[in-house]
């Protein structure tokens, strides 16, 4: 058995049965092993940013890591932006990067790079395997590291000779490490704050506190005390009728300050203190008032759902009935506006839908229109690196087969990873891409004003995606995905309903 074969067999034994890949020369023995050994679902991406973003979306929905396969340092570099998003979401990924043979590195060949150094910025665990005999053990350690609560990227760098040399040994799976628990003082402090009354108290949730179990507990606490519930930037948020509706800290700094005004106590459950996405001249760096007292119910590495359970019990909070989020909105009619778009989406969302949201400026009003929709899950590129939406949708569809994925996608960021459409066609994935085509970097026009810049013709031309206009119908069809275009709410409703009722991918270009 060579090292590559021991790698594949160890991954399978450890529960990793999906690999998103864009291989190169150094990984050919790994590729050959994937061919010889049954059980691994290999999904090809035509760009490494698709591979890493799809691994992110897969793990968020499947609840377990996928492997990636990237070609040397430059392949890793191409995938770093969506690994950054995955790191911010605490997504477990076993990130496998090929490399030069150990004895060839000293020759400094053209593809030689500091792969370990590049990987460290996005990884919680990095290791370069040194010989064929240790590949299996290193792979088992990588899976264990990736699944360490709340989840992280484990990068295993694989020199080519460790793949082709004989002497590979299949390793047994390593146990999943339990999440540390919050201390009694953390629970008691939060309970004391909430017993004094929930007015002015915000409970900010992250990680497993945002699962159905965590939200049920948070709903008990909020119903008993009157505290407000906010979601930190999260990998996956359950939403829809019967689920508690969480507030989000807005992206725009002035709106964020307004949303958090009146917060006297901020209780963090796996979350970080909210900070503005960027610094702006003369504006605050955090949305909370300067005199807010911060309390830590659970640190990031501690189980949030377990801390919420103990807090609810300490407060004697009874089980609360599921919230009634109101009536499902009506399908929008007439011109296409942010409101008619959001209302139509909320009206037509099917049960169990998955939203991969990179709508950016056009989608900021979606939450009120979708809170009463059938139950669904919401995913966003958490780190702010654009180009995450299409790969997220692709991986989510692989990780949750049978559920319709709806990718709300701004056109500018879609151009970063449009190759994801090809993978959707190749895998016949149930993804509806709603392409929001305003032919400009609208968010950057807002940022010019936020920083007090005074743009002229040159600056405005750098925000313009016209001249020539992007033709998304032709680009989608070139990738094997059927597409249609509309500029009305009625047309959007017809196309969305039709795409949901069919198998496979479909792209709707909305001219907004």
C-alpha positions as CSV (number, residue, x, y, z in Angstrom):
1,X,0.0,0.0,0.0
2,X,1.3,3.4,-0.9
3,X,0.8,6.6,1.1
4,X,-2.0,7.9,-1.0
5,X,-4.0,4.7,-0.6
6,X,-3.5,4.9,3.2
7,X,-4.8,8.5,3.1
8,X,-8.0,7.6,1.3
9,X,-8.7,4.6,3.5
10,X,-8.1,6.6,6.6
11,X,-10.3,9.5,5.5
12,X,-13.1,7.0,4.8
13,X,-12.7,5.3,8.2
14,X,-12.8,8.7,9.9
15,X,-16.1,9.5,8.2
16,X,-14.9,11.8,5.5
17,X,-16.5,10.5,2.3
18,X,-16.6,13.6,0.1
19,X,-13.7,15.4,-1.6
20,X,-13.9,18.7,-3.5
21,X,-10.9,18.7,-5.8
22,X,-8.9,20.6,-8.3
23,X,-5.8,18.4,-8.6
24,X,-2.5,18.9,-10.3
25,X,0.7,16.9,-11.0
26,X,1.8,16.5,-7.4
27,X,-1.5,14.8,-6.5
28,X,-1.7,12.2,-9.2
29,X,-1.2,9.3,-6.9
30,X,-3.9,10.6,-4.6
31,X,-6.2,10.9,-7.7
32,X,-5.3,7.3,-8.7
33,X,-6.0,6.1,-5.2
34,X,-9.4,7.8,-5.3
35,X,-10.1,5.8,-8.5
36,X,-9.1,2.4,-7.0
37,X,-10.8,2.7,-3.6
38,X,-14.6,2.9,-3.5
39,X,-16.6,5.2,-1.3
40,X,-15.3,8.7,-1.8
41,X,-17.6,11.1,-3.7
42,X,-15.2,13.3,-5.7
43,X,-16.6,16.6,-6.9
44,X,-14.5,18.6,-9.4
45,X,-14.3,22.4,-9.3
46,X,-12.7,24.3,-12.1
47,X,-11.2,26.9,-9.7
48,X,-9.8,26.4,-6.2
49,X,-12.1,29.1,-4.8
50,X,-15.1,27.0,-5.9
51,X,-13.5,23.9,-4.2
52,X,-12.9,25.6,-0.8
53,X,-16.2,27.5,-0.8
54,X,-18.1,24.3,-1.7
55,X,-16.3,22.4,1.1
56,X,-17.6,25.2,3.4
57,X,-21.2,24.9,2.3
58,X,-21.1,21.1,2.4
59,X,-19.9,21.0,6.0
60,X,-22.4,23.6,7.2
61,X,-25.2,21.4,6.0
62,X,-23.8,17.9,6.3
63,X,-22.6,18.5,9.9
64,X,-19.2,16.8,9.1
65,X,-16.1,17.8,7.2
66,X,-15.3,17.2,3.5
67,X,-11.8,17.0,2.2
68,X,-10.4,19.3,-0.4
69,X,-7.6,18.6,-2.9
70,X,-5.5,21.6,-4.0
71,X,-2.4,21.8,-6.1
72,X,0.6,23.1,-4.3
73,X,1.0,26.6,-2.8
74,X,-0.5,28.5,-5.8
75,X,-3.6,26.2,-5.7
76,X,-4.0,26.9,-2.0
77,X,-3.6,30.6,-2.7
78,X,-6.4,30.5,-5.2
79,X,-8.6,29.0,-2.5
80,X,-7.7,31.2,0.4
81,X,-10.5,33.7,0.2
82,X,-13.2,31.1,0.7
83,X,-11.1,29.4,3.3
84,X,-11.1,32.7,5.1
85,X,-14.9,32.7,5.0
86,X,-14.9,29.1,6.3
87,X,-12.6,30.0,9.1
88,X,-14.9,32.8,10.2
89,X,-17.8,30.4,10.1
90,X,-15.8,27.8,12.2
91,X,-16.4,25.3,9.4
92,X,-14.6,21.9,9.7
93,X,-12.6,21.2,6.6
94,X,-9.8,18.7,6.0
95,X,-7.7,20.8,3.5
96,X,-5.3,18.6,1.6
97,X,-2.6,20.5,-0.4
98,X,-0.1,18.7,-2.7
99,X,3.5,19.7,-2.6
100,X,6.9,19.0,-4.2
101,X,8.6,15.7,-3.3
102,X,10.6,16.1,-0.1
103,X,13.9,15.6,-1.9
104,X,13.0,18.0,-4.7
105,X,12.3,21.1,-2.5
106,X,15.9,22.0,-2.2
107,X,16.0,22.6,-6.0
108,X,13.5,25.4,-5.6
109,X,11.3,24.3,-8.6
110,X,8.8,26.9,-10.1
111,X,5.8,25.8,-8.0
112,X,7.7,25.6,-4.7
113,X,6.1,28.0,-2.2
114,X,5.6,28.5,1.5
115,X,2.4,26.4,1.6
116,X,2.6,26.1,5.4
117,X,2.9,29.8,5.9
118,X,0.0,30.6,3.6
119,X,-2.1,27.9,5.2
120,X,-1.6,29.2,8.8
121,X,-3.6,32.3,8.2
122,X,-6.8,30.3,7.7
123,X,-6.1,27.1,9.5
124,X,-6.3,26.0,13.1
125,X,-4.0,23.0,12.5
126,X,-1.2,22.6,9.9
127,X,1.1,19.7,9.3
128,X,3.4,18.6,6.5
129,X,3.6,14.8,6.3
130,X,7.2,13.5,6.1
131,X,6.9,9.9,4.8
132,X,4.5,7.4,3.5
133,X,4.3,5.5,6.8
134,X,2.9,8.5,8.6
135,X,0.3,9.7,6.0
136,X,-2.5,7.7,7.6
137,X,-1.8,8.9,11.1
138,X,-1.5,12.5,9.9
139,X,-4.9,12.2,8.1
140,X,-6.6,10.9,11.2
141,X,-5.1,13.7,13.3
142,X,-6.3,16.2,10.6
143,X,-9.9,14.9,10.9
144,X,-9.8,15.1,14.7
145,X,-8.4,18.7,14.5
146,X,-11.0,19.8,12.0
147,X,-13.9,18.6,14.2
148,X,-12.5,20.2,17.4
149,X,-15.3,22.4,18.6
150,X,-16.6,24.7,17.2
151,X,-14.9,23.5,14.0
152,X,-11.8,24.6,12.1
153,X,-9.7,24.1,9.0
154,X,-7.0,21.4,9.3
155,X,-4.5,21.7,6.5
156,X,-2.4,18.6,5.6
157,X,0.4,19.2,3.1
158,X,1.2,16.1,1.1
159,X,4.6,16.0,-0.6
160,X,4.3,13.8,-3.7
161,X,6.8,11.2,-2.7
162,X,4.8,10.5,0.5
163,X,1.9,9.6,-1.8
164,X,3.7,7.3,-4.2
165,X,6.2,5.5,-1.8
166,X,5.1,2.2,-0.4
167,X,4.7,1.6,3.3
168,X,1.4,3.3,3.9
169,X,-0.5,2.4,7.1
170,X,-4.2,2.9,7.5
171,X,-4.9,4.7,10.8
172,X,-7.9,4.2,13.0
173,X,-10.3,7.1,13.6
174,X,-9.4,9.3,16.5
175,X,-12.1,10.2,19.0
176,X,-13.9,13.5,18.6
177,X,-12.9,15.8,21.4
178,X,-15.7,17.0,23.6
179,X,-16.4,20.8,23.7
180,X,-15.3,22.4,26.9
181,X,-18.1,23.6,29.2
182,X,-18.7,27.0,30.6
183,X,-17.8,27.5,34.3
184,X,-20.4,27.9,37.0
185,X,-19.4,31.6,37.5
186,X,-20.2,32.3,33.8
187,X,-23.7,30.8,34.2
188,X,-24.3,32.6,37.5
189,X,-23.2,36.0,36.3
190,X,-25.5,35.8,33.2
191,X,-28.4,34.6,35.4
192,X,-27.9,37.4,37.8
193,X,-28.1,40.0,35.0
194,X,-31.2,38.5,33.6
195,X,-33.0,38.2,36.9
196,X,-32.7,42.0,37.3
197,X,-34.9,42.3,34.2
198,X,-34.3,41.8,30.5
199,X,-34.8,45.4,29.4
200,X,-31.6,46.6,27.9
201,X,-30.1,43.1,27.9
202,X,-29.0,41.5,24.6
203,X,-28.1,37.8,24.3
204,X,-25.7,37.5,21.3
205,X,-25.6,33.9,20.0
206,X,-23.1,32.0,17.8
207,X,-22.1,28.5,16.8
208,X,-24.2,25.6,18.3
209,X,-26.3,28.2,20.1
210,X,-27.8,28.8,16.6
211,X,-29.0,25.2,16.1
212,X,-32.6,24.3,16.7
213,X,-31.8,23.1,20.2
214,X,-30.0,26.3,21.0
215,X,-32.7,28.6,19.6
216,X,-35.4,26.7,21.6
217,X,-33.4,27.4,24.8
218,X,-32.7,31.0,23.9
219,X,-36.5,31.4,23.2
220,X,-37.2,30.1,26.7
221,X,-34.8,32.5,28.2
222,X,-36.0,35.5,26.2
223,X,-39.7,34.7,26.9
224,X,-39.0,34.5,30.7
225,X,-36.8,37.6,31.0
226,X,-37.6,39.9,28.1
227,X,-34.0,40.0,26.8
228,X,-33.4,40.5,23.1
229,X,-31.8,37.8,20.9
230,X,-29.2,38.7,18.3
231,X,-27.2,36.4,16.0
232,X,-23.5,36.8,15.6
233,X,-22.0,36.3,12.1
234,X,-22.9,32.6,11.7
235,X,-22.3,29.7,9.4
236,X,-25.9,28.5,9.5
237,X,-29.1,30.0,10.9
238,X,-32.4,28.1,11.1
239,X,-35.3,30.4,10.2
240,X,-39.0,30.3,9.3
241,X,-42.4,29.7,10.9
242,X,-42.3,28.4,14.4
243,X,-38.6,29.4,14.9
244,X,-37.6,32.4,17.0
245,X,-36.6,35.4,14.8
246,X,-33.2,36.7,15.6
247,X,-32.0,40.2,15.1
248,X,-28.8,40.7,13.1
249,X,-26.3,43.4,13.7
250,X,-26.5,45.4,10.5
251,X,-23.6,45.9,8.2
252,X,-24.0,49.7,7.8
253,X,-22.3,51.2,10.9
254,X,-25.0,53.9,11.5
255,X,-27.8,51.2,11.3
256,X,-25.8,48.9,13.6
257,X,-25.4,51.7,16.2
258,X,-29.2,52.3,16.0
259,X,-30.0,48.6,16.3
260,X,-27.9,48.2,19.5
261,X,-28.8,51.5,21.1
262,X,-30.1,51.0,24.6
263,X,-28.0,47.9,25.3
264,X,-26.9,48.1,28.9
265,X,-25.8,44.5,29.2
266,X,-24.4,42.3,26.4
267,X,-24.2,38.6,27.1
268,X,-22.0,36.7,24.7
269,X,-22.8,33.0,24.0
270,X,-20.0,31.8,21.8
271,X,-19.9,35.2,20.1
272,X,-17.5,38.1,20.0
273,X,-18.1,41.7,20.9
274,X,-19.6,43.3,17.7
275,X,-17.3,45.5,15.8
276,X,-17.9,47.5,12.6
277,X,-16.8,45.8,9.4
278,X,-14.5,48.8,8.6
279,X,-13.2,51.9,10.4
280,X,-14.8,55.1,9.2
281,X,-13.6,58.7,9.9
282,X,-15.5,60.0,13.0
283,X,-17.6,56.9,13.5
284,X,-17.5,54.3,16.3
285,X,-15.7,51.0,15.9
286,X,-18.4,49.0,17.8
287,X,-22.2,49.2,17.6
288,X,-22.8,48.9,21.3
289,X,-22.9,52.0,23.6
290,X,-19.6,52.8,25.3
291,X,-21.0,52.0,28.8
292,X,-22.4,48.6,27.9
293,X,-21.3,45.9,30.4
294,X,-20.2,42.7,28.7
295,X,-20.7,39.3,30.2
296,X,-19.4,36.0,28.8
297,X,-21.9,33.1,29.1
298,X,-19.8,30.9,26.9
299,X,-16.4,31.5,25.2
300,X,-16.0,30.7,21.6
301,X,-14.4,27.3,22.4
302,X,-17.1,26.4,24.9
303,X,-20.4,24.7,24.1
304,X,-23.1,27.4,23.7
305,X,-26.1,25.1,23.7
306,X,-25.0,23.4,26.9
307,X,-24.5,26.8,28.6
308,X,-27.9,28.0,27.4
309,X,-29.5,24.8,28.9
310,X,-27.9,25.5,32.3
311,X,-28.9,29.1,32.1
312,X,-32.5,28.3,31.3
313,X,-32.6,25.9,34.2
314,X,-31.0,28.4,36.6
315,X,-33.6,31.0,35.7
316,X,-36.4,28.4,36.0
317,X,-37.5,29.4,32.5
318,X,-40.4,27.3,31.4
319,X,-40.7,25.7,27.9
320,X,-42.1,28.5,25.6
321,X,-44.6,27.8,22.9
322,X,-43.2,28.2,19.3
323,X,-43.4,31.8,18.1
324,X,-46.0,32.8,15.6
325,X,-44.2,34.7,12.9
326,X,-47.3,35.9,11.2
327,X,-48.7,35.2,7.8
328,X,-46.7,34.2,4.7
329,X,-46.3,37.2,2.5
330,X,-48.0,37.5,-0.8
331,X,-46.3,37.1,-4.2
332,X,-45.1,40.5,-5.5
333,X,-46.7,42.0,-8.6
334,X,-45.6,44.6,-11.1
335,X,-42.2,46.3,-11.1
336,X,-39.3,44.5,-9.5
337,X,-38.3,46.3,-6.3
338,X,-36.4,45.1,-3.2
339,X,-39.8,44.7,-1.5
340,X,-41.6,42.8,-4.3
341,X,-38.4,40.6,-4.7
342,X,-38.4,39.8,-0.9
343,X,-42.1,39.2,-0.7
344,X,-42.1,36.8,-3.7
345,X,-39.2,34.9,-2.3
346,X,-40.9,34.6,1.1
347,X,-44.1,33.5,-0.5
348,X,-42.5,30.7,-2.6
349,X,-39.8,29.3,-0.3
350,X,-40.4,25.6,-0.1
351,X,-40.1,23.6,3.2
352,X,-36.5,22.7,3.9
353,X,-35.0,25.3,1.5
354,X,-31.4,26.4,1.9
355,X,-30.6,30.0,1.2
356,X,-27.0,30.8,0.2
357,X,-27.1,34.6,0.5
358,X,-24.7,36.9,-1.3
359,X,-27.3,39.4,-2.4
360,X,-25.4,42.2,-0.6
361,X,-27.2,45.5,-1.1
362,X,-30.4,44.3,-2.7
363,X,-31.1,41.7,0.0
364,X,-30.9,43.8,3.1
365,X,-34.7,43.8,3.6
366,X,-35.2,40.1,3.2
367,X,-35.6,39.1,6.9
368,X,-39.1,40.5,7.6
369,X,-40.5,38.8,4.4
370,X,-39.1,35.3,5.1
371,X,-39.6,34.9,8.9
372,X,-43.0,33.3,8.3
373,X,-42.0,31.2,5.4
374,X,-41.7,27.4,5.8
375,X,-38.7,26.3,7.8
376,X,-35.4,26.9,6.0
377,X,-31.7,27.4,6.7
378,X,-29.7,30.6,5.9
379,X,-26.0,30.6,4.9
380,X,-23.8,33.6,4.2
381,X,-20.1,34.1,3.4
382,X,-19.2,35.0,6.9
383,X,-15.8,36.5,6.4
384,X,-16.8,39.2,3.9
385,X,-14.6,37.8,1.1
386,X,-16.8,38.1,-2.0
387,X,-17.3,35.2,-4.3
388,X,-18.6,32.9,-1.6
389,X,-22.2,32.6,-2.6
390,X,-22.1,30.3,-5.6
391,X,-19.6,27.8,-4.1
392,X,-21.6,27.8,-0.8
393,X,-24.7,26.9,-2.7
394,X,-22.9,24.2,-4.6
395,X,-21.5,22.5,-1.5
396,X,-24.8,22.8,0.4
397,X,-26.6,21.0,-2.4
398,X,-24.0,18.1,-2.2
399,X,-24.3,18.1,1.6
400,X,-28.1,18.1,1.8
401,X,-29.4,16.2,-1.2
402,X,-33.2,16.5,-1.8
403,X,-33.4,20.0,-0.5
404,X,-33.7,23.0,-2.9
405,X,-30.8,25.5,-2.6
406,X,-31.6,29.1,-3.6
407,X,-28.5,31.2,-4.2
408,X,-29.3,34.9,-3.9
409,X,-26.3,36.3,-5.8
410,X,-25.0,39.8,-6.6
411,X,-23.6,40.0,-10.1
412,X,-20.2,41.6,-9.2
413,X,-19.3,38.9,-6.6
414,X,-20.7,36.1,-8.9
415,X,-17.9,36.9,-11.4
416,X,-15.3,35.7,-8.9
417,X,-16.5,32.1,-8.9
418,X,-19.0,31.6,-11.7
419,X,-17.3,28.3,-12.5
420,X,-19.4,26.9,-9.7
421,X,-22.3,26.7,-12.2
422,X,-20.4,24.1,-14.2
423,X,-20.0,21.9,-11.1
424,X,-23.8,22.3,-10.4
425,X,-24.5,21.1,-14.0
426,X,-22.0,18.2,-13.8
427,X,-23.5,17.0,-10.5
428,X,-27.1,17.9,-11.5
429,X,-27.5,19.8,-8.2
430,X,-30.8,21.3,-7.2
431,X,-29.7,24.9,-7.1
432,X,-31.6,27.9,-8.2
433,X,-29.3,30.9,-8.7
434,X,-31.2,34.2,-8.5
435,X,-28.7,36.5,-10.2
436,X,-29.2,40.1,-9.1
437,X,-28.0,42.1,-12.1
438,X,-27.5,45.8,-11.4
439,X,-24.3,45.9,-13.4
440,X,-22.4,47.8,-10.7
441,X,-20.5,47.3,-7.5
442,X,-23.4,49.0,-5.6
443,X,-22.0,48.4,-2.2
444,X,-18.8,50.3,-3.1
445,X,-20.8,53.3,-4.1
446,X,-22.1,53.4,-0.6
447,X,-18.6,52.9,0.8
448,X,-17.4,56.0,-1.1
449,X,-20.0,58.0,0.9
450,X,-19.2,56.3,4.2
451,X,-15.6,57.2,4.1
452,X,-16.2,60.7,2.9
453,X,-14.6,60.3,-0.4
454,X,-15.5,62.6,-3.3
455,X,-15.7,60.4,-6.4
456,X,-15.2,61.6,-9.9
457,X,-15.5,59.9,-13.3
458,X,-12.5,57.6,-12.9
459,X,-13.7,56.3,-9.5
460,X,-17.3,55.8,-10.7
461,X,-16.1,53.9,-13.7
462,X,-14.3,51.4,-11.4
463,X,-17.8,50.6,-9.8
464,X,-19.5,50.1,-13.2
465,X,-19.9,46.5,-14.6
466,X,-21.4,47.7,-17.9
467,X,-19.6,48.6,-21.1
468,X,-19.9,45.7,-22.0
469,X,-22.9,44.3,-20.1
470,X,-22.5,40.9,-18.6
471,X,-24.8,38.4,-20.3
472,X,-25.6,35.9,-17.5
473,X,-27.9,33.8,-19.7
474,X,-25.2,33.0,-22.1
475,X,-22.6,32.5,-19.4
476,X,-24.8,30.0,-17.5
477,X,-25.7,28.1,-20.7
478,X,-22.0,27.9,-21.6
479,X,-21.6,26.2,-18.2
480,X,-24.4,23.8,-18.9
481,X,-27.1,25.6,-16.7
482,X,-30.4,26.6,-18.2
483,X,-31.2,30.3,-17.6
484,X,-33.9,32.9,-18.1
485,X,-34.2,36.7,-17.6
486,X,-36.9,38.9,-16.2
487,X,-37.3,42.5,-14.9
488,X,-40.8,42.1,-13.2
489,X,-42.0,40.6,-10.0
490,X,-44.5,38.5,-11.9
491,X,-41.8,37.1,-14.1
492,X,-39.6,36.3,-11.1
493,X,-42.5,34.5,-9.4
494,X,-43.1,32.3,-12.4
495,X,-39.4,31.5,-12.9
496,X,-38.7,30.8,-9.2
497,X,-41.8,28.5,-8.9
498,X,-40.8,26.7,-12.0
499,X,-37.2,26.1,-10.9
500,X,-38.3,24.8,-7.5
501,X,-40.5,22.2,-9.1
502,X,-37.8,20.8,-11.3
503,X,-34.6,18.8,-10.8
504,X,-31.2,20.2,-11.4
505,X,-29.7,23.8,-11.6
506,X,-31.4,26.8,-13.1
507,X,-30.3,30.5,-13.2
508,X,-32.7,33.4,-13.1
509,X,-31.2,36.8,-14.1
510,X,-33.1,39.6,-12.5
511,X,-32.5,43.0,-14.1
512,X,-32.7,45.3,-11.0
